[in-house]
Amino acid sequence: MAITDWPAEERPREKLLQKGPSHLTDAELLAIFLRTGIKGTNAVEMAKLLLREYGSLRSLLAADLERFCRSKGLGTAKYVQLQATVEMARRYLSEAVKRGEEITSVSAVRDYLKIRLRDYQHEVFACLFLDNRHRIIQYKEMFTGTIDGASVYPREVVKQALKDNAAAVIFAHNHPSGIAEPSDADKRITQRLSDALGLVDIRVLDHFVIGDEVISFAERGLL
């Protein structure tokens, strides 16, 4: 059955307008993006098929061009549109952590770091450098590793913090496996970094581990 034959309150676009986007399922949101289905399959049905094929909305959004275009009904134009949409979301969130702005919302920082780091297929260790009023100086991805680890050098972090005249720093790194539980190695390097930065009076405010969820060292009492 075509979506236009559905009751108005069940159609994704009308449902979004009446109730807001948070009330839509992943398939309904994806159907709005797709706009049309393929022969014999409406947009919602196609969206459900794609979600089953990829396993999740996240996996679909993270697919590269070659993988994306192998799916029936998708192609380069849809890939470009989807990547533009994802990038707009990243930039929207990045406005919460712009240079010179004071951090007033931990949740905004958490969301920003998650969208920046979650979909890397290798580990990336990043720092958010702050001044003495906790205003953002810069976000910098410092070290890149493999699928299960990244070498982090405290000396380089201290050098960058001094160069930026930072008074505080927030660490973040991703676990490509999706399991955000901090490892013993994560705990050790956080302590080494805290000790090294403490020697030059720079505070470590938190360390976020990014996976399918986000775990905060500060909230866990690990700092």
C-alpha positions as CSV (number, residue, x, y, z in Angstrom):
1,M,0.0,0.0,0.0
2,A,1.3,3.5,-0.9
3,I,2.0,5.8,2.0
4,T,-0.5,8.3,0.6
5,D,-3.2,5.7,1.2
6,W,-2.4,5.5,4.9
7,P,-4.4,7.4,7.6
8,A,-2.8,10.9,7.8
9,E,-1.7,10.4,11.4
10,E,0.4,7.4,10.4
11,R,2.3,9.0,7.5
12,P,5.8,9.9,8.6
13,R,5.8,13.5,7.4
14,E,2.4,14.3,8.9
15,K,3.4,12.5,12.1
16,L,6.5,14.6,12.4
17,L,4.6,17.8,11.9
18,Q,2.0,16.9,14.4
19,K,4.1,15.3,17.1
20,G,7.7,16.2,16.4
21,P,10.6,14.2,15.1
22,S,11.3,12.4,18.4
23,H,8.0,10.5,18.0
24,L,9.2,8.8,14.8
25,T,10.9,5.5,14.5
26,D,14.3,5.1,12.8
27,A,12.5,3.7,9.8
28,E,10.0,6.6,9.6
29,L,12.9,9.1,9.8
30,L,14.8,7.3,7.2
31,A,11.7,7.1,4.9
32,I,11.4,10.9,5.0
33,F,15.0,11.2,3.9
34,L,14.5,8.6,1.1
35,R,11.3,10.3,0.0
36,T,10.4,7.5,-2.4
37,G,10.7,3.7,-2.4
38,I,11.3,1.3,-5.2
39,K,8.9,-0.6,-7.4
40,G,6.5,-2.5,-5.2
41,T,8.1,-1.2,-2.0
42,N,7.1,2.2,-0.4
43,A,9.6,4.4,1.4
44,V,8.9,3.1,4.9
45,E,9.1,-0.6,3.8
46,M,12.4,0.2,2.0
47,A,13.7,2.0,5.1
48,K,12.9,-1.1,7.2
49,L,14.7,-3.3,4.7
50,L,17.8,-1.1,4.8
51,L,17.9,-1.1,8.6
52,R,17.7,-4.9,8.6
53,E,20.5,-5.0,6.0
54,Y,22.8,-2.7,7.9
55,G,21.8,-3.7,11.4
56,S,21.3,-0.2,12.7
57,L,20.8,3.4,11.6
58,R,24.3,4.2,12.8
59,S,25.8,1.5,10.5
60,L,23.9,2.9,7.5
61,L,25.1,6.5,8.3
62,A,28.7,5.3,8.6
63,A,28.7,3.2,5.4
64,D,31.2,4.3,2.7
65,L,30.2,5.1,-0.8
66,E,30.9,1.7,-2.3
67,R,29.0,-0.2,0.4
68,F,26.1,2.3,0.3
69,C,25.6,2.0,-3.4
70,R,25.4,-1.7,-3.3
71,S,22.0,-1.5,-1.6
72,K,19.0,-1.6,-3.9
73,G,17.5,1.8,-4.4
74,L,20.5,3.8,-3.2
75,G,23.1,5.5,-5.2
76,T,25.7,8.4,-5.3
77,A,23.0,11.1,-5.1
78,K,21.4,9.6,-2.0
79,Y,24.9,9.1,-0.5
80,V,25.8,12.7,-1.0
81,Q,22.5,13.9,0.5
82,L,22.9,11.7,3.5
83,Q,26.5,12.7,4.2
84,A,25.5,16.4,3.9
85,T,22.7,15.7,6.5
86,V,25.2,14.0,8.9
87,E,27.7,16.9,8.5
88,M,25.0,19.5,9.3
89,A,24.2,17.5,12.5
90,R,27.9,17.6,13.4
91,R,28.1,21.3,12.8
92,Y,24.9,21.9,14.8
93,L,26.4,20.1,17.8
94,S,29.7,21.8,17.4
95,E,28.1,25.2,17.9
96,A,27.7,24.1,21.6
97,V,31.5,24.0,21.9
98,K,32.7,26.9,19.9
99,R,36.0,28.6,20.6
100,G,35.7,31.3,23.3
101,E,32.5,29.9,24.8
102,E,32.3,28.8,28.3
103,I,31.2,25.2,28.9
104,T,27.9,25.3,30.7
105,S,26.4,22.0,29.6
106,V,28.3,18.7,30.1
107,S,25.7,16.9,28.1
108,A,26.4,19.2,25.1
109,V,30.1,18.4,25.3
110,R,29.3,14.7,25.6
111,D,27.1,14.8,22.5
112,Y,29.7,16.7,20.6
113,L,32.5,14.3,21.4
114,K,30.3,11.3,20.7
115,I,29.4,12.5,17.2
116,R,33.0,13.5,16.5
117,L,34.6,10.2,17.6
118,R,32.1,7.4,17.6
119,D,32.2,6.3,14.0
120,Y,36.0,6.1,13.5
121,Q,37.1,2.6,12.7
122,H,40.3,3.1,14.6
123,E,41.0,4.6,18.0
124,V,41.5,8.4,18.2
125,F,42.5,10.3,21.3
126,A,41.4,13.9,21.5
127,C,41.7,16.8,23.8
128,L,39.4,19.7,24.5
129,F,41.7,22.5,25.8
130,L,40.1,25.2,28.1
131,D,41.1,28.4,29.7
132,N,40.8,29.3,33.4
133,R,37.1,30.2,33.0
134,H,36.5,26.9,31.2
135,R,36.1,28.6,27.9
136,I,37.0,26.5,24.9
137,I,40.4,27.2,23.3
138,Q,40.3,24.3,20.8
139,Y,39.4,20.7,20.1
140,K,42.3,18.7,18.8
141,E,42.7,15.0,17.8
142,M,46.1,14.3,19.1
143,F,46.8,10.6,18.5
144,T,45.5,8.0,16.0
145,G,45.9,4.3,16.5
146,T,44.5,0.9,15.4
147,I,41.2,-0.8,15.9
148,D,42.1,-1.7,19.5
149,G,44.5,0.9,20.7
150,A,46.3,4.2,20.3
151,S,49.7,5.3,21.7
152,V,49.3,8.4,23.8
153,Y,52.3,10.5,24.7
154,P,51.9,12.8,27.8
155,R,54.8,15.0,26.7
156,E,52.9,16.0,23.5
157,V,49.7,16.7,25.4
158,V,51.6,18.9,27.9
159,K,53.4,20.7,25.0
160,Q,50.0,21.4,23.3
161,A,48.4,22.6,26.5
162,L,51.2,25.0,27.2
163,K,51.2,26.3,23.6
164,D,47.4,27.0,24.0
165,N,47.9,28.5,27.4
166,A,45.3,26.1,28.7
167,A,44.3,25.9,32.4
168,A,42.2,22.7,32.0
169,V,41.6,19.9,29.6
170,I,39.0,17.2,28.8
171,F,40.2,14.0,27.2
172,A,38.1,11.8,25.0
173,H,38.8,8.7,22.9
174,N,36.7,6.1,21.1
175,H,36.4,2.3,21.3
176,P,35.6,1.1,17.8
177,S,34.1,-2.1,19.3
178,G,31.3,0.0,20.7
179,I,32.0,-1.1,24.2
180,A,32.8,2.0,26.2
181,E,33.9,0.4,29.4
182,P,37.3,2.0,30.3
183,S,40.2,-0.5,30.1
184,D,43.1,-0.7,32.7
185,A,45.3,0.9,30.0
186,D,42.8,3.8,29.7
187,K,43.0,4.3,33.5
188,R,46.8,4.2,33.6
189,I,47.2,6.7,30.8
190,T,44.7,9.0,32.3
191,Q,46.6,9.0,35.6
192,R,49.9,9.6,33.7
193,L,48.4,12.5,31.9
194,S,46.9,13.9,35.0
195,D,50.2,13.7,36.8
196,A,52.1,15.3,33.9
197,L,49.7,18.1,33.5
198,G,49.5,18.6,37.3
199,L,53.2,19.5,37.3
200,V,52.4,22.6,35.2
201,D,49.1,23.4,37.1
202,I,46.7,22.3,34.4
203,R,43.6,20.5,35.6
204,V,42.1,17.4,34.0
205,L,38.3,17.8,34.2
206,D,37.2,14.5,32.7
207,H,38.0,11.7,30.3
208,F,35.1,10.5,28.1
209,V,35.2,7.0,26.5
210,I,33.1,6.9,23.4
211,G,31.3,3.8,22.3
212,D,27.6,2.9,21.8
213,E,27.3,4.9,25.1
214,V,29.6,7.5,26.7
215,I,31.3,6.8,30.0
216,S,32.8,9.7,32.1
217,F,35.8,9.1,34.3
218,A,34.6,11.9,36.5
219,E,31.2,10.4,37.0
220,R,32.8,7.0,37.8
221,G,35.0,8.6,40.4
222,L,38.1,7.6,38.4
223,L,39.7,11.2,38.5
